[in-house]
Amino acid sequence: MKTNKSTKLFNSAKKVIPGGANSPVRAFKSVGLNPRFIQKAKGAYIWDVDGNKYIDYIGSWGPMILGHAHPQILKAIQQSAKNSTSFGAPTELEVRMAELITKLIPSIEMVRMVNSGTEATMSAIRLARAYTGRDKIIKFEGCYHGHGDSFLIKVGSGATTLGTPDSPGVPTSLAADTLNAKFNDLNSVKQLVSENKSEIAAIIVEPIVGNMGCVPPKPGFLEGLRSISSREKIVFIMDEVMTGFRVALGGAQELYTIKPDLTTLGKIIGGGLPVGAYGGKREIMEIVAPSGPMYQAGTLSGNPLAMAAGYEMLSILSKNKSIYKTLEKRSQQLVGGMRENLRKLGLDYQINRVGSMFTLFFTEQEVSDYDSAKTSDTAKFAAYFRGMLERGIYLSPSQFEAAFLSLAHSENDIERTIRANLVSLSSL
Ligand SMILES: *Cc1c(COP(=O)(O)O)cnc(C)c1O
């Protein structure tokens, strides 16, 4: 596979962009390769600047649930662009968008549009703090909520240890307000709550984790978070930036029938344009300016192009009830084939899947939290990733990411992927 042009671009990029990429994981560092520079994509396929074609399982990290360059979404963007690209004033489509979101996700009674998932989660915890008058938040080890200061924190050993920043530049004083619990471990949450009585503003969770690889919640875990939050007057935030409109039209909260107080959205909701949103109970959302005192704003929030793309995306998803069934069937086909390959090769690696998001973990242990995810052999994963890429399969370049299937992946694409999986695994 020729990669001259990508290599050349990467060398130029490194001189003017930190690490040569505008978001770290794209740089392919953990798999020991130079990134492929992408020229175009259509449906399930993506082409790099050297003309290599791949079956794409990143899908822009989630948004491309209908496949790339969907004609209806492109048309919506083009038509909207004719009327100018931004006004900084209210538009009709923002009202329609908010109405549609509140209809599809009933726990959201009011919603505010922002420009990214990061902005959504940052705003949601500010709101939870404003609403409760408390400062501390509980998050879970291995969950990712964007790059806001409060989230780039991990805890030392033992739940009582104060949080320490995960990144230079995050103030230690802020780190003290972020408490880390263990995913799928309600006791770790109960302990933090009792040690910080009436000090916790919010519990924020990825209801199905995508950002340590795909890790589903165990039965009772989300229910437990819901009831602890209600009892302790803590704002329960489901970060559905990845799972919203992905695992079901109404997100993970529909799948597991749990009603959070606030929800954060991103990725699919923008149809591939930069969009995020946070919303929830009216009583809480009414604190947001200008209706209330909690300040949050955005020059490009509710941008007409972004709203056109997102509204079209959500309209298509909500009008075609068969989409999620098809996604489930194809995902079953793919993961079933991969499991069969593992059996043939006598390998006991774990595959976690919920709907059209899944991860193959190079570990024999069940993966149910960050500690078990970290038992994966990342060197093996990197070799597997390179093998798949060489065979035209474009996976997330990290063991700790989910892969996404789109509606554009045909049975044929899936069969090809299963064959590439077998060869790549057997040549490790
Ligand atoms: C991607 C992601 C974010 C951050 O969204 P950005 O748009 O990248 O800022 C936050 N939370 C979760 C669960 C995500 O998957």
The ligand as an ORCA input file, in Angstrom:
! r2SCAN-3c Opt
* xyz 0 1
  C     -16.747     12.436     21.828
  C     -17.232     12.537     23.215
  C     -17.210     13.739     23.932
  C     -16.548     14.978     23.399
  O     -17.157     15.468     22.274
  P     -16.331     16.473     21.295
  O     -17.329     16.849     20.269
  O     -15.187     15.657     20.783
  O     -15.875     17.602     22.127
  C     -17.806     13.782     25.169
  N     -18.386     12.692     25.699
  C     -18.418     11.500     25.059
  C     -19.108     10.355     25.676
  C     -17.830     11.392     23.794
  O     -17.844     10.199     23.184
*
